[in-house]
Amino acid sequence: MPKSRLPSLIFRLAGTICIVLALSACSSVKLFYGFADSALESRAEEYLDLDAADERVVREEVARLVAWHRTAMLPRYAAFLLRQAETTDKGPWRREEVETAFADFRVLLDDTVAGAAPYIARVLARHTAPGKVHHLETQMAVYIAEERLEEQEAPFDELLEERVERRVGNLERFIGPLRDDQIEMVRRHTRPTVGDRMLWLDQLEKRQRALADYLRRDPASATLAAFVYKLVLRGYDIVDPSYETVSAARWRKLEALYADVMASLSDEQRLHLSRTLRGYANDILELAAGD
């Protein structure tokens, strides 16, 4: 499984539990979910200054989060995947079907973060002392600096090919090998987005600063949960309203890519996609049932 480098503690925690939904970071849903507890705990350890009591709270909250996610969200993920399989079985995808799929995906993402936020908040609520906030700030700043340097030093063509390769790999996990014209389609859609990463890192730095400032107020877990939810999904409302336009444009670009790729699928690729979606859905339902 490739290492996922999501940008900050709360983005890593929220991102980790959303990976099953995206189904792009691991070839086996069951394999990933078997490591969910330790993956979430390692994210917390990477950013937080944990003593023995803190480690116990992290373990307890992660266990509760995974249990909630298993029963509340996994059946909904499976239903989402089965709906996409049914759409695939009908024939070539239409643009409006892709739009519906994206809208449904974003509802699931929203509900996942909303449900996870209280568990994350109960962990963060123990890290409002000046020393702990400073530790968190330092760790987050290191990540931002490393990511910026990587973006600045890499030639444009290298960044482009890296992103194309990642997107092609994600698509091929579902539909099998892409044709040359489909790979070129991915490249054409990816080229205008290469600079988006630096914009996101600027936005992320502002969000991480906002998180540290909020923790210094020593908020109650309930208000902290609401803040975490908003910071993850609509952080621009807190730190930079102008980024809402950028965020919306990024979603539109991604949707346009998938609309073109899905419309281009051969009969064989659609059959492969349908079988893959149903296979993932079955795995997820077995996980939800505790199998």
C-alpha positions in Angstrom: 0.0 0.0 0.0 1.5 3.4 -0.9 2.0 5.8 1.9 -0.7 8.5 2.1 0.7 11.9 2.9 -2.3 14.0 3.8 -1.5 17.4 5.0 -2.2 17.8 8.8 -3.5 15.9 11.7 -7.2 16.4 11.2 -6.8 16.1 7.4 -4.9 12.9 7.8 -7.4 11.5 10.2 -10.4 12.4 8.1 -8.6 11.4 5.0 -7.7 8.0 6.3 -11.2 7.1 7.1 -12.3 8.4 3.7 -9.8 6.3 1.7 -12.2 3.3 1.8 -14.7 5.5 0.0 -12.2 6.7 -2.6 -10.9 3.1 -3.0 -7.8 4.4 -4.6 -5.0 3.8 -2.1 -5.2 0.0 -1.6 -5.9 -3.0 -3.8 -7.9 -4.7 -1.1 -10.6 -3.0 0.9 -10.5 -5.7 3.6 -6.7 -5.5 3.9 -6.9 -1.7 4.4 -9.7 -1.9 6.9 -7.8 -4.5 8.9 -5.1 -1.8 9.5 -7.5 1.1 10.0 -6.9 1.3 13.8 -3.1 1.3 13.6 -3.2 3.7 10.6 -5.2 6.3 12.5 -3.1 5.9 15.7 0.1 6.4 13.7 -1.3 9.6 12.2 -2.0 11.0 15.7 1.5 9.9 17.0 3.1 11.7 14.0 1.6 15.1 15.0 0.7 15.1 18.7 2.9 15.1 21.8 1.4 12.1 23.5 2.0 10.9 27.1 0.7 7.6 28.3 -2.7 8.9 29.1 -3.0 10.6 25.7 -2.0 7.4 24.0 -4.8 5.5 25.8 -7.4 8.2 24.8 -6.2 7.9 21.2 -6.6 4.2 21.2 -10.1 4.4 22.7 -11.3 7.1 20.4 -9.9 5.4 17.3 -11.6 2.2 18.3 -14.9 4.0 18.7 -14.5 5.9 15.4 -13.8 2.7 13.5 -16.7 0.9 15.1 -19.0 3.9 14.2 -17.6 4.0 10.7 -18.1 0.2 10.2 -21.8 0.3 11.1 -22.9 3.8 10.0 -20.9 4.4 6.8 -19.8 1.2 5.3 -23.3 0.0 4.2 -23.8 3.4 2.6 -20.5 3.1 0.7 -21.6 -0.3 -0.6 -24.9 1.1 -1.7 -23.1 3.9 -3.5 -20.8 1.5 -5.4 -23.7 -0.8 -6.3 -25.6 2.2 -7.8 -22.6 3.0 -9.9 -22.4 -0.6 -11.1 -26.1 -0.5 -12.1 -25.4 2.7 -14.0 -22.5 1.0 -15.8 -24.6 -2.0 -16.7 -27.0 0.3 -18.6 -24.4 1.3 -21.2 -22.1 4.3 -21.8 -22.1 6.8 -19.0 -23.7 10.2 -19.7 -22.5 13.5 -18.2 -25.5 13.8 -16.0 -24.8 10.4 -14.5 -21.3 11.4 -13.6 -22.6 14.6 -12.0 -25.1 12.6 -9.9 -22.3 10.2 -8.8 -20.1 13.1 -7.8 -22.9 14.7 -5.9 -23.6 11.5 -4.0 -19.9 11.0 -3.3 -19.7 14.4 -1.8 -22.7 13.7 0.5 -20.9 10.6 1.7 -17.7 12.6 2.2 -19.5 15.2 4.2 -21.3 12.7 6.4 -18.0 10.8 7.0 -16.2 13.9 8.2 -19.3 15.0 10.3 -19.4 11.6 12.0 -15.7 11.4 12.6 -15.3 15.0 13.9 -16.4 14.3 17.5 -13.9 11.5 17.9 -11.1 13.6 16.5 -12.2 16.5 18.7 -12.0 14.5 21.9 -8.4 13.7 21.0 -7.5 17.3 20.1 -9.2 18.6 23.3 -6.3 17.1 25.3 -3.8 19.2 23.3 -4.6 22.8 24.2 -1.7 23.5 26.5 0.9 25.9 25.0 3.6 23.2 24.7 1.3 20.7 23.0 0.0 23.3 20.6 3.5 24.4 19.8 4.5 20.8 19.1 1.5 20.4 16.7 2.4 23.6 14.9 6.0 22.6 14.5 5.0 19.2 13.0 2.5 20.8 10.6 5.0 23.4 9.5 7.6 20.7 8.7 5.1 19.0 6.5 4.2 22.2 4.6 7.8 23.1 4.1 8.7 19.7 2.7 5.7 19.7 0.3 6.5 23.2 -0.9 10.1 22.4 -1.6 9.1 19.2 -3.5 6.7 21.2 -5.7 9.2 24.1 -6.3 12.2 21.9 -7.2 10.5 19.4 -9.5 10.2 20.4 -13.2 6.7 20.9 -14.5 6.9 17.9 -16.8 7.9 15.7 -13.9 5.1 16.8 -11.7 2.7 16.4 -14.6 3.7 12.8 -15.3 3.7 11.9 -11.6 0.1 13.1 -11.3 -0.9 11.4 -14.6 0.6 8.2 -13.5 -1.3 8.4 -10.2 -4.6 9.1 -11.9 -4.1 6.4 -14.5 -3.3 3.9 -11.7 -6.4 4.8 -9.8 -8.6 4.4 -12.9 -7.0 1.1 -13.9 -7.8 -0.4 -10.5 -11.5 -0.1 -11.5 -11.6 -0.5 -15.3 -8.5 -2.4 -16.3 -5.7 -1.1 -18.6 -6.4 2.3 -20.3 -5.9 2.8 -24.0 -3.4 5.2 -25.2 -6.1 7.7 -26.2 -7.5 7.5 -22.7 -4.1 8.1 -21.1 -3.7 11.1 -23.3 -7.2 12.2 -22.1 -6.0 12.0 -18.5 -2.9 14.0 -19.4 -4.9 16.7 -21.1 -7.2 17.2 -18.1 -4.3 17.0 -15.6 -2.0 19.6 -17.3 -4.0 22.7 -16.2 -4.2 21.4 -12.6 -0.5 21.0 -11.9 -0.3 24.4 -10.2 -3.3 23.7 -8.0 -1.1 22.0 -5.4 0.8 25.1 -4.5 -2.5 27.0 -4.1 -3.7 24.2 -1.8 -0.6 24.3 0.3 -1.0 28.1 0.9 -4.6 27.4 1.9 -3.6 24.5 4.1 -1.1 26.7 6.0 -3.8 29.1 6.8 -6.1 26.3 8.0 -3.4 24.8 10.2 -2.7 28.2 11.7 -6.4 28.6 12.4 -6.5 25.2 14.1 -3.6 26.1 16.4 -5.2 29.4 17.3 -8.5 27.7 18.0 -6.9 25.1 20.3 -5.2 27.9 22.3 -8.7 29.0 23.3 -9.1 25.6 25.1 -12.5 24.9 23.5 -15.0 22.2 24.7 -15.1 19.0 22.6 -18.5 19.8 21.2 -17.5 23.2 19.8 -14.1 21.8 18.7 -16.0 19.0 16.7 -18.0 21.6 14.8 -14.8 23.6 14.1 -13.0 20.4 12.8 -15.9 19.6 10.5 -16.0 23.1 9.1 -12.2 23.3 8.8 -11.9 20.1 6.8 -14.8 20.6 4.4 -15.3 24.4 4.2 -12.1 25.8 5.7 -12.2 28.7 3.3 -15.1 30.1 5.3 -12.8 30.4 8.3 -9.5 31.5 6.7 -10.0 32.7 3.1 -13.5 33.0 1.5 -11.9 33.6 -1.9 -10.7 30.0 -2.0 -14.2 28.7 -2.3 -14.1 29.6 -6.0 -10.8 27.7 -6.4 -12.2 24.7 -4.6 -15.3 24.6 -6.7 -13.2 24.8 -9.8 -11.0 21.9 -8.7 -14.1 19.7 -8.2 -15.4 20.7 -11.7 -12.1 19.8 -13.3 -12.1 16.4 -11.6 -15.7 15.8 -12.6 -14.9 16.8 -16.2 -12.0 14.3 -16.3 -14.2 11.4 -15.1 -17.0 12.4 -17.4 -14.7 12.1 -20.5 -13.1 8.9 -19.3 -16.4 7.2 -18.4 -17.9 8.2 -21.8 -14.9 6.6 -23.5 -15.1 3.2 -21.9 -15.3 0.1 -24.2 -17.8 -2.7 -23.5 -15.0 -4.7 -22.0 -13.9 -1.9 -19.7 -17.5 -1.3 -18.5 -17.8 -5.0 -17.7 -14.6 -4.8 -15.8 -15.8 -1.7 -13.9 -19.1 -3.3 -13.0 -17.5 -6.4 -11.7 -14.9 -4.4 -9.7 -17.5 -2.1 -8.1 -19.7 -5.1 -7.1 -16.6 -6.9 -5.7 -15.7 -3.9 -3.5 -19.3 -3.5 -2.4 -19.5 -7.1 -1.4 -16.2 -6.8 0.6 -17.5 -3.7 2.3 -20.8 -5.3 3.3 -18.9 -8.2 4.8 -16.8 -5.8 6.8 -20.0 -4.0 8.0 -21.4 -7.3 9.1 -18.2 -8.0 11.0 -17.1 -10.9 8.8 
